[in-house]
């Protein structure tokens, strides 16, 4: 596993971002929210890219707001 941009030191454990439930695909955010459903893994990957772009360009409080919707 490689370091991400801006990371130094020991690489933390990481889990897969994509999962399949009941025949549909989802991606998980760092905040613990599963987003979907998508019809294919490719659609979920495209959704994750769009989500990351949105978070990067949004107000810093947006990420904090998402934590309120964390999967139980």
Buried (B, 14 or more C-beta within 10 A) or exposed (E): EEEEEEEEEEEEEEEEEBBBEEEBBBBBBEBEBBBBBBEEEEBBBEBBEEBEEEBEEEEEEEEEEBEEEEEE
